[in-house]
Amino acid sequence: DFATDVGPTAQQGFKDARWMHTTITRGTIRDEPSVAPQAFSFVEANNDRLVSGFCVLKGNTLFMVEMTEKRTPNSSGQLDKLRPIARGAAGRM
């Protein structure tokens, strides 16, 4: 999935996304300065799926990319797959 927000609401959208991923979904959040100065990754897990992604704010542009997969004993590495995509997109913003 991919989402964007451009304009004055982007800053609030970034704050809201961080709040949602920590409070509502109880995901694990990590700052990602190697992607962009204002970026974080998130991982959320439940019984049958694993959701991983990045949220990046650069200027007045916010984008979020996430990947959902069925949870298996070998589920891992989603953030490593998404990091270069998020970094590349942030570099083009």
C-alpha positions as CSV (number, residue, x, y, z in Angstrom):
1,D,0.0,0.0,0.0
2,F,1.1,3.5,-0.6
3,A,-0.4,6.8,0.6
4,T,0.5,10.5,0.2
5,D,-0.5,13.8,1.6
6,V,0.7,17.2,0.3
7,G,0.3,20.6,1.9
8,P,-0.2,22.0,5.3
9,T,-1.9,18.9,6.6
10,A,1.1,16.7,6.0
11,Q,2.8,17.6,9.4
12,Q,-0.3,16.7,11.3
13,G,-0.7,13.5,9.3
14,F,2.8,12.4,10.2
15,K,2.0,13.0,13.9
16,D,-1.3,11.2,13.6
17,A,0.3,8.2,11.9
18,R,3.0,7.9,14.6
19,W,0.3,8.1,17.3
20,M,-1.9,5.5,15.5
21,H,1.0,3.0,15.1
22,T,2.0,3.2,18.7
23,T,-1.3,3.7,20.5
24,I,-4.0,1.9,18.4
25,T,-2.2,-0.9,16.7
26,R,0.5,-1.2,19.4
27,G,3.2,-1.6,16.8
28,T,6.9,-1.2,17.2
29,I,8.2,2.2,16.0
30,R,11.7,3.1,15.2
31,D,13.1,6.4,13.9
32,E,14.8,6.0,10.5
33,P,17.1,9.0,10.0
34,S,18.9,7.0,7.2
35,V,15.7,7.3,5.1
36,A,14.9,11.0,5.9
37,P,15.3,13.3,9.0
38,Q,11.6,12.9,9.8
39,A,10.9,9.2,9.1
40,F,9.9,6.2,11.1
41,S,9.4,2.5,10.5
42,F,6.7,0.4,12.0
43,V,6.0,-3.3,12.5
44,E,2.6,-4.6,13.7
45,A,1.8,-8.3,14.3
46,N,-1.3,-10.2,15.1
47,N,-2.1,-13.9,15.0
48,D,-2.2,-14.3,11.2
49,R,-0.5,-11.3,9.6
50,L,2.6,-9.0,9.8
51,V,2.4,-5.4,8.6
52,S,5.6,-3.4,8.1
53,G,6.2,0.0,6.6
54,F,7.7,3.5,6.6
55,C,6.2,6.9,7.2
56,V,8.2,9.8,5.8
57,L,7.7,13.6,6.1
58,K,9.8,15.9,3.9
59,G,8.7,19.5,3.7
60,N,5.0,19.6,3.0
61,T,4.9,16.0,1.6
62,L,4.0,12.9,3.6
63,F,4.2,9.4,2.3
64,M,3.6,6.1,3.8
65,V,4.4,2.7,2.3
66,E,3.5,-0.6,3.9
67,M,3.6,-4.3,3.2
68,T,1.2,-7.0,4.6
69,E,2.0,-10.6,4.6
70,K,0.7,-13.8,6.1
71,R,2.6,-14.5,9.3
72,T,4.7,-17.6,9.2
73,P,7.6,-18.8,11.3
74,N,9.9,-17.4,8.6
75,S,8.3,-14.0,8.3
76,S,10.9,-11.3,8.6
77,G,13.0,-8.9,6.6
78,Q,10.0,-6.8,5.3
79,L,11.6,-3.6,6.5
80,D,14.9,-4.5,4.8
81,K,12.9,-4.9,1.5
82,L,11.0,-1.6,1.9
83,R,13.9,0.6,3.2
84,P,15.5,1.2,-0.2
85,I,12.1,2.0,-1.7
86,A,11.4,4.5,1.1
87,R,14.9,6.0,0.9
88,G,14.6,6.4,-2.9
89,A,11.2,8.0,-2.7
90,A,12.4,10.4,0.0
91,G,15.4,11.3,-2.2
92,R,13.1,12.3,-5.1
93,M,10.8,14.5,-2.9
